[in-house]
């Protein structure tokens, strides 16, 4: 798991969405829409990282034949899956990162255009 996700999960995070101060988000960026877009993009990144890690761990258990060891492996798969199910939703993680100003973002349309010559 990436460090930022581990740090967020080491804090006590629940899967319960809490009310947020939208005005504070707006003040950070300049518009509510832009703040939500930043959080959404970060959430997608976090979800992708978690999905890749889960698939990498579950790939170890992939087999083409059935055998008696499969019962034991299934228990391990279930434990891994349960761990990932307990993780906070990526949107909640991204919102926390944004509010704590841990997300780097930029808007090229707001930056001054560079001269062509």
C-alpha positions as CSV (number, residue, x, y, z in Angstrom):
1,X,0.0,0.0,0.0
2,X,1.3,3.4,-0.8
3,X,2.6,5.6,2.0
4,X,-0.2,8.2,1.8
5,X,-2.9,5.6,2.0
6,X,-1.1,3.9,4.9
7,X,-0.9,7.2,6.7
8,X,-4.6,7.9,6.2
9,X,-5.6,4.4,7.3
10,X,-3.3,4.6,10.4
11,X,-5.5,7.5,11.5
12,X,-8.9,6.5,12.8
13,X,-11.0,6.8,9.7
14,X,-14.5,5.5,9.4
15,X,-16.7,4.9,6.4
16,X,-19.2,7.4,7.7
17,X,-19.3,10.6,5.7
18,X,-19.3,13.6,8.0
19,X,-20.6,17.1,7.2
20,X,-17.8,19.3,5.7
21,X,-17.4,23.0,5.5
22,X,-17.9,23.6,1.8
23,X,-17.0,27.3,2.2
24,X,-13.5,26.3,3.5
25,X,-13.0,24.0,0.5
26,X,-14.1,26.9,-1.8
27,X,-11.7,29.3,-0.1
28,X,-8.8,26.9,-0.7
29,X,-9.2,26.8,-4.4
30,X,-11.5,29.6,-5.4
31,X,-14.6,27.6,-6.5
32,X,-16.7,24.8,-5.0
33,X,-16.8,23.0,-8.4
34,X,-13.0,23.1,-8.7
35,X,-12.5,21.8,-5.1
36,X,-14.9,18.9,-5.8
37,X,-13.1,18.1,-9.1
38,X,-9.8,18.0,-7.4
39,X,-11.2,15.6,-4.7
40,X,-12.8,13.4,-7.3
41,X,-9.6,13.1,-9.3
42,X,-7.6,12.3,-6.2
43,X,-10.3,9.7,-5.1
44,X,-9.9,8.0,-8.5
45,X,-6.1,7.8,-8.0
46,X,-6.5,6.3,-4.5
47,X,-9.1,3.8,-5.8
48,X,-6.8,2.8,-8.6
49,X,-3.9,2.3,-6.2
50,X,-5.9,0.2,-3.8
51,X,-7.4,-1.9,-6.7
52,X,-3.9,-2.6,-8.1
53,X,-2.6,-3.7,-4.7
54,X,-5.6,-5.9,-4.1
55,X,-5.2,-7.6,-7.5
56,X,-1.5,-8.1,-7.0
57,X,-2.1,-9.8,-3.6
58,X,-5.0,-12.0,-5.0
59,X,-2.9,-13.0,-8.0
60,X,-0.8,-15.1,-5.8
61,X,-3.8,-17.4,-5.2
62,X,-4.8,-17.8,-8.8
63,X,-4.5,-21.4,-9.9
64,X,-6.0,-23.4,-12.8
65,X,-6.4,-26.7,-10.9
66,X,-8.6,-27.5,-7.8
67,X,-6.9,-29.2,-4.9
68,X,-7.2,-29.6,-1.1
69,X,-4.9,-26.7,-0.4
70,X,-7.4,-24.4,-2.0
71,X,-9.5,-24.4,1.1
72,X,-6.6,-22.9,3.1
73,X,-5.9,-20.4,0.3
74,X,-9.5,-19.4,0.2
75,X,-9.3,-18.4,3.9
76,X,-6.3,-16.2,3.2
77,X,-8.1,-14.7,0.2
78,X,-11.1,-13.9,2.4
79,X,-8.9,-12.3,5.1
80,X,-7.2,-10.1,2.4
81,X,-10.6,-9.2,0.9
82,X,-12.0,-8.3,4.4
83,X,-9.0,-6.1,5.1
84,X,-9.6,-4.1,1.9
85,X,-13.4,-3.9,2.6
86,X,-12.7,-2.3,5.9
87,X,-10.7,0.5,4.3
88,X,-12.3,3.9,4.2
89,X,-13.9,4.9,0.9
90,X,-11.4,6.6,-1.4
91,X,-13.6,9.7,-1.6
92,X,-13.3,10.1,2.2
93,X,-9.6,9.7,2.0
94,X,-9.3,12.2,-0.8
95,X,-11.4,14.7,1.1
96,X,-9.2,14.4,4.2
97,X,-6.1,14.9,2.1
98,X,-7.6,18.0,0.5
99,X,-8.7,19.5,3.8
100,X,-5.3,18.9,5.3
101,X,-3.7,20.5,2.2
102,X,-1.8,17.3,1.3
103,X,-3.0,17.3,-2.4
104,X,-0.9,19.0,-5.0
105,X,-3.0,20.5,-7.8
106,X,-2.6,23.1,-10.5
107,X,-4.9,24.7,-13.1
108,X,-3.1,25.4,-16.3
109,X,-5.8,27.7,-17.5
110,X,-5.2,30.0,-14.6
111,X,-1.5,30.1,-15.1
112,X,0.0,32.9,-17.2
113,X,0.6,31.8,-20.8
114,X,4.2,31.5,-21.9
115,X,5.3,33.7,-24.8
116,X,5.7,31.7,-28.0
117,X,9.0,33.5,-29.0
